[in-house]
Amino acid sequence: MTDAPARLRARPLSPHVQVWRWHITMATSILHRVSGMGLYAGALILAGWAISLAAGPDAYGLFKACLGSPLGKLVLFLLTLGVFYHLANGIRHLTWDAGKGLDIKSANASAVFTFAFTIVATLAVWAIAFMTGAA
């Protein structure tokens, strides 16, 4: 029992974030978790919308004013990014669950596609919102 610390010191350590080489699939995994947490915040905002709507015109007007402010629009823009990213990366994971696209080249290509789709879809939604006067 006295040599237990020596045995533990001799064991190899798993790579840690500081020594691991970053790659695109690693970033997509982390961002998938981040976007999922952001969607929880979006659900709270949606609940706040429903509560303000039920509370009457004054409460709803205040809610609209908050989301219509520059900070509110930034939050909504980030939520839009989160929705489209989580959607695209979720579909990517479903294809992996089917056993497709698991090689490194395909995984990297699908990660690039996920980012591209996220940016294009978000900008398209916000462009439509501005053109229709919704934003």
C-alpha positions in Angstrom: 0.0 0.0 0.0 2.9 2.4 0.5 4.0 2.2 -3.1 0.5 3.3 -4.5 1.6 6.9 -5.3 4.6 5.6 -7.2 2.3 3.3 -9.3 0.0 6.1 -10.0 2.8 8.4 -11.1 4.0 5.8 -13.6 0.7 5.5 -15.3 0.3 7.5 -18.6 -1.9 10.6 -18.5 -4.6 11.3 -20.9 -4.0 14.3 -23.2 -5.3 17.5 -21.8 -6.8 20.5 -23.6 -3.6 22.5 -23.3 -1.5 19.8 -25.1 -4.1 18.5 -27.5 -4.0 19.8 -31.1 -7.2 21.7 -31.9 -9.1 20.6 -35.0 -12.4 21.5 -36.6 -14.3 18.4 -35.4 -13.2 19.2 -31.8 -14.5 22.7 -32.2 -17.9 21.5 -33.6 -18.3 19.2 -30.6 -17.7 22.0 -28.1 -19.9 24.4 -30.0 -22.7 21.8 -30.1 -22.7 21.8 -26.4 -22.6 25.6 -26.2 -25.4 26.0 -28.7 -27.5 23.5 -26.7 -27.0 25.6 -23.6 -27.9 28.7 -25.5 -31.1 27.1 -26.7 -32.1 26.6 -23.1 -31.7 30.3 -22.6 -33.9 30.8 -25.8 -36.5 28.6 -24.2 -36.6 30.9 -21.2 -37.0 33.9 -23.5 -39.8 32.1 -25.3 -41.5 31.4 -21.9 -41.0 35.1 -21.0 -42.7 36.0 -24.3 -45.7 33.7 -23.5 -46.0 35.1 -20.0 -45.8 38.7 -21.2 -48.4 38.0 -23.8 -50.8 36.5 -21.2 -50.1 39.4 -18.8 -51.5 42.0 -21.1 -50.6 44.7 -23.6 -48.3 46.7 -21.2 -46.2 43.7 -20.3 -46.1 42.6 -23.9 -45.0 46.1 -25.0 -42.2 46.0 -22.4 -41.1 42.6 -23.6 -41.1 43.8 -27.2 -39.1 46.9 -26.3 -36.5 44.7 -24.6 -36.1 42.4 -27.5 -36.2 45.3 -29.9 -33.3 47.0 -28.3 -29.8 46.6 -29.8 -28.9 44.1 -27.0 -32.1 42.2 -27.5 -31.5 42.0 -31.2 -28.0 40.7 -30.5 -29.4 38.0 -28.3 -31.9 37.0 -30.9 -29.2 37.0 -33.6 -27.1 34.7 -31.4 -30.1 32.5 -30.7 -30.7 32.2 -34.5 -27.1 31.2 -34.9 -27.5 28.6 -32.1 -30.7 27.1 -33.7 -29.2 26.7 -37.1 -25.9 25.4 -35.8 -27.6 22.9 -33.5 -29.8 21.8 -36.3 -27.0 21.3 -38.8 -24.7 19.6 -36.4 -27.6 17.4 -35.2 -28.2 16.2 -38.7 -24.4 15.6 -39.0 -24.6 13.4 -35.9 -27.6 11.5 -37.3 -25.6 10.6 -40.4 -22.8 9.4 -38.2 -25.4 7.3 -36.3 -26.2 5.7 -39.6 -22.5 4.8 -40.0 -21.8 7.4 -42.8 -19.2 10.1 -43.0 -17.0 8.8 -40.1 -13.7 9.0 -41.9 -11.5 12.0 -41.2 -12.0 13.7 -44.6 -15.8 13.4 -44.5 -16.0 14.5 -40.8 -13.9 17.6 -41.6 -16.0 18.4 -44.7 -19.3 18.0 -42.8 -17.9 20.3 -40.1 -17.2 23.0 -42.7 -20.6 22.5 -44.2 -22.2 22.9 -40.8 -20.5 26.2 -40.2 -21.3 27.4 -43.8 -25.0 26.4 -43.4 -25.2 28.1 -40.0 -23.9 31.4 -41.4 -25.9 31.4 -44.6 -29.2 30.4 -43.0 -28.8 32.9 -40.2 -28.0 35.8 -42.5 -30.9 34.8 -44.8 -33.4 34.8 -41.9 -32.1 38.2 -40.7 -32.1 39.6 -44.2 -35.7 38.6 -44.7 -36.6 40.0 -41.2 -35.0 43.4 -42.1 -36.7 43.4 -45.6 -40.1 42.7 -44.2 -39.7 45.1 -41.3 -39.8 42.4 -38.6 -36.4 43.4 -37.2 
